[in-house]
Amino acid sequence: MYRAPSKKRQLLMRIGVYSAMTTGVILLVTFLVFIMLGYRFNRDTSSIQQGGLVQFASRPIDASVTVGSAKLTDLTPSKITMNPGNYDVKMSRQNYKDWSKNVDVTSGEVLWLNYAQLVPNNITTDQLTKFESVAGVKVSPNGDRFAVLTDASKPVVTFVDITGDTPKQTTITLPADILPADKTPTFELLEWANDSDRMLLNMTYDAVVERIVVDRREVERTVNVSKKYQADITQVTFDTRSSERLIIRSAAGEVRTIDTSNDSLSSVIASSVTSMTLFANDAILLVQTVPAGGQSVGYVSLGSNEVRVIKQVPSADKTLISIAKYFSEPYVAISTGSQLDVFKAESLPSSEADSAISMTNLYTAALPAPVEYLSIRSGGRFVTTQYAGGIQTYDIELNKQTLTAFKAPVNGELRWLDKYHFYLTTGSNLEVMEFDGGNPHVIAPLATMFDTTQSDDGKFIYSINSSESGFALQRSRMILE
């Protein structure tokens, strides 16, 4: 005969069921959390390990990804959690050359392989705009146009807009009232402002060098800043905050600012300066000689007149400084001669502040030759130094350094297509490679040393090459239709 369970027994059964359900939910959630954190069973070691997340992206997209001998199911962009270790990674797509790299995956960290540029097996290069002669070329900061000086003896600049299918030209002539009377000066393109509307030129005559600011939209606003402000200018650059403002350094090493919007020349901001660069919209980075010998490295916050010293350098060898933020944390790179030091700073207060600057040395290296160029690229991730014969890249994220030797002599500073790729023009070919020298490719014949740029969508690389009739703007297709 069936007997209903007592109330006590029913209560115990409910408690048992609820406990089992709760335990099951906890175990399931814990399991899912561990999966989300990248924990996997490693068959090779018969243990549970936390893996690393690897993000894959390519240009063009829809490339297949092979890790070791395993081909992944998803095409780029994609991601996968992998056990810690060293892997050979390959991205492939039909009609393109394979992209490959050897990488280290670290537990609990994200590895971004989001810069793979696949190069067509057969690159088509077409000639577009032609010029009888070219004396100088500068690409705008946003890469949408070329400034071309066709004849260094003429005050004429041609701007070529490459945003459409067919390049569009506009030509401006510098106003006569800024030119010297009864002289035949020569001209040189220096740099663009960040807004790509104004640019700096050198005008030279009788061993005199004057600095000209040209407004491509309103040529009547062109200013001879050397004459107008009676300034002895050895170095000049645009203030990153406004193309109306300039930062100048005199032959005596005095740094001042010029504001063309109100015709003002500031008092001396810093003295005994041997080199200056800019740190984003924050500060002027300075190297100064000191009376006791050696040099000091520091900065002046934009809008301030107070110099903040970061480091004293006992040597008189060429010293360079670069600062950038990586995930909002400041990193400072300083080179003296052939030595490079990279520091992580807790903060970089205003140069007028009294708070101390705390820096930790992350990396020190002795390079094969004295440093000629120093910068921190890709949002603060890569410290790049150029020396005679090659470059060194220090990856802050991976704490890894790579040396890349040039196959042929390279004149001038390293030049970049984007955050991850630089290009070399060795006199016969245009060669593009990654920040660490990986995946080098010859893109097109190129016998000139002029600037090169890539369209925002990555479809084309534009360069100016010599031709049978003089020179031509050429376009190399990087993404096949």
PEKATA-V688238 format. One record per residue. N is the residue number from 0. SS is DSSP state (H for helix, E for strand, L for the rest). PHI is phi in whole degrees, 0 to 359 (none if undefined). OMEGA is omega in whole degrees, -180 to 180 (999 if undefined). Layout:
n->[N | N]
ss->[SS | SS]
phi->[PHI | PHI]
omega->[OMEGA | OMEGA]
This chain:
n->[0 | 1 | 2 | 3 | 4 | 5 | 6 | 7 | 8 | 9 | 10 | 11 | 12 | 13 | 14 | 15 | 16 | 17 | 18 | 19 | 20 | 21 | 22 | 23 | 24 | 25 | 26 | 27 | 28 | 29 | 30 | 31 | 32 | 33 | 34 | 35 | 36 | 37 | 38 | 39 | 40 | 41 | 42 | 43 | 44 | 45 | 46 | 47 | 48 | 49 | 50 | 51 | 52 | 53 | 54 | 55 | 56 | 57 | 58 | 59 | 60 | 61 | 62 | 63 | 64 | 65 | 66 | 67 | 68 | 69 | 70 | 71 | 72 | 73 | 74 | 75 | 76 | 77 | 78 | 79 | 80 | 81 | 82 | 83 | 84 | 85 | 86 | 87 | 88 | 89 | 90 | 91 | 92 | 93 | 94 | 95 | 96 | 97 | 98 | 99 | 100 | 101 | 102 | 103 | 104 | 105 | 106 | 107 | 108 | 109 | 110 | 111 | 112 | 113 | 114 | 115 | 116 | 117 | 118 | 119 | 120 | 121 | 122 | 123 | 124 | 125 | 126 | 127 | 128 | 129 | 130 | 131 | 132 | 133 | 134 | 135 | 136 | 137 | 138 | 139 | 140 | 141 | 142 | 143 | 144 | 145 | 146 | 147 | 148 | 149 | 150 | 151 | 152 | 153 | 154 | 155 | 156 | 157 | 158 | 159 | 160 | 161 | 162 | 163 | 164 | 165 | 166 | 167 | 168 | 169 | 170 | 171 | 172 | 173 | 174 | 175 | 176 | 177 | 178 | 179 | 180 | 181 | 182 | 183 | 184 | 185 | 186 | 187 | 188 | 189 | 190 | 191 | 192 | 193 | 194 | 195 | 196 | 197 | 198 | 199 | 200 | 201 | 202 | 203 | 204 | 205 | 206 | 207 | 208 | 209 | 210 | 211 | 212 | 213 | 214 | 215 | 216 | 217 | 218 | 219 | 220 | 221 | 222 | 223 | 224 | 225 | 226 | 227 | 228 | 229 | 230 | 231 | 232 | 233 | 234 | 235 | 236 | 237 | 238 | 239 | 240 | 241 | 242 | 243 | 244 | 245 | 246 | 247 | 248 | 249 | 250 | 251 | 252 | 253 | 254 | 255 | 256 | 257 | 258 | 259 | 260 | 261 | 262 | 263 | 264 | 265 | 266 | 267 | 268 | 269 | 270 | 271 | 272 | 273 | 274 | 275 | 276 | 277 | 278 | 279 | 280 | 281 | 282 | 283 | 284 | 285 | 286 | 287 | 288 | 289 | 290 | 291 | 292 | 293 | 294 | 295 | 296 | 297 | 298 | 299 | 300 | 301 | 302 | 303 | 304 | 305 | 306 | 307 | 308 | 309 | 310 | 311 | 312 | 313 | 314 | 315 | 316 | 317 | 318 | 319 | 320 | 321 | 322 | 323 | 324 | 325 | 326 | 327 | 328 | 329 | 330 | 331 | 332 | 333 | 334 | 335 | 336 | 337 | 338 | 339 | 340 | 341 | 342 | 343 | 344 | 345 | 346 | 347 | 348 | 349 | 350 | 351 | 352 | 353 | 354 | 355 | 356 | 357 | 358 | 359 | 360 | 361 | 362 | 363 | 364 | 365 | 366 | 367 | 368 | 369 | 370 | 371 | 372 | 373 | 374 | 375 | 376 | 377 | 378 | 379 | 380 | 381 | 382 | 383 | 384 | 385 | 386 | 387 | 388 | 389 | 390 | 391 | 392 | 393 | 394 | 395 | 396 | 397 | 398 | 399 | 400 | 401 | 402 | 403 | 404 | 405 | 406 | 407 | 408 | 409 | 410 | 411 | 412 | 413 | 414 | 415 | 416 | 417 | 418 | 419 | 420 | 421 | 422 | 423 | 424 | 425 | 426 | 427 | 428 | 429 | 430 | 431 | 432 | 433 | 434 | 435 | 436 | 437 | 438 | 439 | 440 | 441 | 442 | 443 | 444 | 445 | 446 | 447 | 448 | 449 | 450 | 451 | 452 | 453 | 454 | 455 | 456 | 457 | 458 | 459 | 460 | 461 | 462 | 463 | 464 | 465 | 466 | 467 | 468 | 469 | 470 | 471 | 472 | 473 | 474 | 475 | 476 | 477 | 478 | 479 | 480]
ss->[L | L | L | L | L | L | H | H | H | H | H | H | H | H | H | H | H | H | H | H | H | H | H | H | H | H | H | H | H | H | H | H | H | H | H | H | L | L | E | E | E | E | L | L | L | L | E | E | E | E | L | E | E | E | E | E | E | E | E | L | L | L | L | E | E | E | E | L | L | E | E | L | L | L | L | L | L | E | E | E | E | E | L | L | E | E | E | E | E | E | E | E | L | L | L | E | L | L | E | E | E | E | E | E | E | L | L | L | L | E | E | E | E | E | E | E | E | L | L | E | L | L | L | L | E | E | E | E | E | E | E | L | L | L | L | E | E | E | E | L | L | L | L | L | E | E | E | E | E | L | L | L | L | L | L | E | E | E | E | E | E | L | L | L | L | L | L | E | E | E | E | E | E | L | L | H | H | H | L | L | L | L | L | L | L | E | E | E | E | E | E | E | L | L | L | L | L | E | E | E | E | E | E | E | E | L | L | E | E | E | E | E | E | E | E | L | L | L | H | H | H | L | E | E | H | H | H | H | L | L | L | L | L | L | E | E | E | E | L | L | L | L | L | L | E | E | E | E | E | L | L | L | L | L | E | E | E | E | E | L | L | L | L | E | E | L | L | L | L | E | L | L | E | E | E | E | E | E | E | L | L | L | E | E | E | E | E | E | E | L | L | L | L | L | E | E | E | E | E | E | E | L | L | L | L | L | L | E | E | E | E | E | E | L | L | L | L | L | E | E | E | E | E | E | E | E | L | L | E | E | E | E | E | E | E | E | L | L | E | E | E | E | E | E | E | L | L | L | L | L | L | L | L | L | L | L | L | L | E | E | E | E | E | E | E | E | L | L | L | L | E | E | E | E | E | E | E | L | L | L | L | E | E | E | E | E | E | L | L | E | E | E | E | E | E | L | L | L | L | E | E | E | E | E | E | L | L | L | L | L | L | L | L | L | E | E | L | L | L | L | E | E | E | E | E | L | L | L | E | E | E | E | E | E | L | L | L | L | L | L | E | E | E | E | E | L | L | L | L | L | L | L | E | E | L | L | L | L | L | E | E | E | E | E | E | E | E | L | L | E | E | E | E | E | E | E | E | L | L | L | L]
phi->[none | 287 | 240 | 295 | 300 | 294 | 299 | 295 | 293 | 298 | 297 | 294 | 294 | 298 | 300 | 296 | 296 | 298 | 297 | 296 | 296 | 297 | 298 | 297 | 296 | 299 | 296 | 294 | 296 | 299 | 298 | 294 | 297 | 296 | 296 | 296 | 279 | 92 | 281 | 219 | 274 | 268 | 294 | 292 | 253 | 54 | 216 | 269 | 231 | 275 | 272 | 241 | 272 | 244 | 257 | 248 | 210 | 216 | 232 | 287 | 284 | 66 | 267 | 280 | 239 | 238 | 247 | 64 | 253 | 262 | 268 | 284 | 288 | 275 | 273 | 291 | 283 | 204 | 207 | 203 | 266 | 235 | 295 | 302 | 152 | 257 | 222 | 264 | 246 | 226 | 243 | 224 | 206 | 301 | 75 | 235 | 286 | 294 | 257 | 216 | 198 | 265 | 229 | 249 | 259 | 246 | 303 | 73 | 241 | 256 | 252 | 263 | 253 | 249 | 235 | 291 | 253 | 277 | 254 | 302 | 300 | 234 | 266 | 268 | 241 | 246 | 273 | 247 | 284 | 248 | 228 | 291 | 210 | 218 | 253 | 192 | 217 | 223 | 269 | 295 | 303 | 271 | 72 | 264 | 203 | 254 | 258 | 236 | 258 | 282 | 218 | 294 | 267 | 243 | 278 | 231 | 236 | 253 | 251 | 243 | 274 | 250 | 284 | 261 | 294 | 243 | 301 | 242 | 253 | 225 | 234 | 237 | 244 | 296 | 302 | 296 | 287 | 263 | 267 | 287 | 285 | 58 | 230 | 239 | 284 | 248 | 236 | 215 | 283 | 253 | 200 | 269 | 282 | 300 | 278 | 61 | 254 | 239 | 212 | 260 | 232 | 265 | 237 | 239 | 201 | 48 | 66 | 259 | 245 | 243 | 256 | 243 | 254 | 253 | 258 | 289 | 274 | 230 | 299 | 293 | 271 | 300 | 230 | 272 | 290 | 297 | 284 | 297 | 252 | 48 | 251 | 275 | 255 | 264 | 223 | 216 | 211 | 286 | 294 | 296 | 277 | 198 | 285 | 279 | 245 | 235 | 244 | 238 | 232 | 271 | 298 | 278 | 90 | 267 | 256 | 222 | 237 | 240 | 243 | 285 | 288 | 233 | 56 | 244 | 242 | 285 | 287 | 293 | 271 | 210 | 239 | 57 | 270 | 260 | 203 | 214 | 220 | 248 | 250 | 49 | 259 | 255 | 203 | 263 | 270 | 232 | 240 | 234 | 279 | 239 | 303 | 283 | 106 | 82 | 216 | 238 | 242 | 196 | 207 | 235 | 298 | 300 | 95 | 248 | 242 | 258 | 269 | 250 | 276 | 264 | 207 | 263 | 244 | 289 | 273 | 262 | 296 | 305 | 237 | 231 | 221 | 217 | 227 | 207 | 252 | 240 | 51 | 69 | 254 | 284 | 235 | 238 | 245 | 228 | 242 | 226 | 62 | 258 | 261 | 239 | 235 | 241 | 239 | 254 | 259 | 295 | 192 | 236 | 291 | 308 | 296 | 271 | 285 | 265 | 294 | 287 | 259 | 252 | 230 | 246 | 286 | 265 | 200 | 225 | 214 | 257 | 274 | 296 | 206 | 303 | 286 | 255 | 211 | 219 | 206 | 244 | 250 | 53 | 64 | 94 | 277 | 249 | 264 | 245 | 239 | 245 | 223 | 299 | 105 | 174 | 225 | 237 | 242 | 251 | 269 | 297 | 295 | 262 | 52 | 223 | 245 | 224 | 256 | 234 | 270 | 283 | 284 | 218 | 303 | 242 | 266 | 83 | 285 | 302 | 237 | 244 | 275 | 207 | 292 | 241 | 236 | 245 | 228 | 238 | 240 | 267 | 108 | 224 | 217 | 265 | 241 | 242 | 212 | 278 | 307 | 256 | 84 | 283 | 49 | 285 | 215 | 279 | 266 | 200 | 297 | 205 | 259 | 250 | 247 | 285 | 299 | 231 | 214 | 239 | 296 | 303 | 278 | 77 | 288 | 225 | 246 | 253 | 210 | 245 | 238 | 288 | 222 | 297 | 258 | 140 | 221 | 211 | 284 | 245 | 233 | 253 | 280 | 255 | 239 | 285 | 279]
omega->[-179 | 175 | 178 | 178 | 178 | 180 | -180 | -180 | 178 | 179 | 180 | 179 | 178 | -180 | 180 | 180 | -180 | 178 | 179 | 179 | -180 | 179 | 179 | 179 | 180 | 180 | -180 | 179 | 179 | 179 | -179 | 178 | 180 | 177 | -180 | 179 | 174 | 179 | 179 | 174 | -180 | -177 | -178 | -178 | -178 | -180 | 177 | -179 | 173 | -179 | 176 | 180 | 179 | 180 | -180 | 173 | -179 | 173 | 1 | -180 | 177 | 173 | 175 | -177 | 176 | 177 | -173 | 177 | -177 | 177 | -177 | -178 | -174 | 173 | 179 | 0 | -177 | 179 | 180 | 174 | -176 | 176 | 179 | 179 | -179 | -175 | 167 | -178 | 178 | 172 | -174 | 173 | -177 | 179 | 177 | 174 | 180 | 171 | -178 | 178 | 174 | -173 | 174 | 177 | -176 | -179 | 173 | -178 | 179 | 175 | -177 | 171 | -171 | -175 | -177 | 175 | 179 | -176 | -180 | 174 | 179 | -178 | 177 | 179 | -178 | 174 | -178 | -179 | -179 | 179 | 176 | 180 | 176 | 180 | -179 | -179 | 172 | 178 | 180 | -177 | 179 | 173 | -175 | -178 | 174 | 164 | -174 | 173 | -174 | -179 | -175 | -179 | -178 | -179 | -174 | 178 | 178 | 178 | -178 | 179 | -176 | -176 | -180 | 178 | 179 | 180 | 179 | -177 | 166 | -178 | 177 | 176 | -178 | -180 | -177 | -175 | 177 | -177 | 179 | 179 | 176 | 177 | 175 | -177 | 170 | -173 | 179 | 176 | -178 | -178 | 175 | 166 | -178 | -178 | 178 | 178 | -178 | 178 | -178 | 175 | 166 | 171 | -174 | 174 | 179 | 179 | 176 | 178 | 178 | -177 | -177 | 172 | -177 | 174 | -175 | -180 | -179 | -173 | 179 | 178 | 177 | -174 | 168 | -172 | 179 | -179 | -173 | -176 | 179 | -174 | 174 | -170 | 174 | 179 | 179 | 177 | 177 | 168 | -176 | -177 | -177 | 177 | 175 | -177 | 179 | 173 | -175 | 173 | -179 | 178 | 178 | 178 | 179 | -179 | 177 | 174 | 176 | 175 | -177 | 180 | 178 | 176 | -178 | 173 | -175 | 170 | -178 | 179 | -180 | -178 | 177 | -178 | 179 | 175 | 178 | 174 | -179 | 174 | 178 | 178 | -171 | -168 | 169 | 178 | -171 | 165 | -176 | 170 | -180 | -175 | -177 | -177 | -178 | -175 | 172 | 180 | -177 | -178 | 173 | 177 | 179 | -176 | -179 | 174 | -177 | 178 | 177 | -179 | 177 | -175 | 172 | -179 | -177 | -176 | 174 | 179 | -179 | -177 | 180 | 179 | 173 | 179 | 174 | 177 | 176 | -172 | 174 | 178 | -176 | 174 | -176 | 176 | -180 | 176 | 173 | -174 | -180 | -180 | 178 | 174 | 177 | -177 | 169 | -178 | 175 | 175 | 173 | -177 | 175 | -179 | 178 | -176 | 179 | -176 | -177 | 175 | -180 | -179 | 177 | 179 | 179 | -168 | 175 | -179 | 171 | -175 | -176 | -179 | 180 | -178 | 178 | -176 | -178 | 176 | 174 | -170 | 172 | 177 | 176 | -175 | -172 | 171 | -175 | 177 | 178 | 178 | -179 | 176 | 180 | 178 | 170 | 176 | 174 | -179 | -178 | -178 | -176 | -177 | -173 | 178 | -180 | 175 | 178 | 179 | 177 | 179 | -180 | -180 | -180 | -180 | 176 | -177 | 176 | -178 | -170 | 171 | 179 | -176 | -172 | -173 | 172 | -178 | 178 | 173 | -172 | 179 | 179 | -178 | 170 | -178 | -180 | 177 | -178 | -176 | -179 | 180 | -178 | 177 | 177 | 180 | 170 | -176 | -176 | 171 | -180 | -178 | -180 | 179 | -176 | -180 | 177 | 179 | 177 | 180 | -177 | -179 | 177 | -174 | -173 | 166 | -177 | 177 | 179 | -175 | 174 | 180 | -179 | -177 | -178 | 180 | 179 | 168 | -179 | -176 | -180 | -177 | -178 | 177 | -176 | 180 | 999]
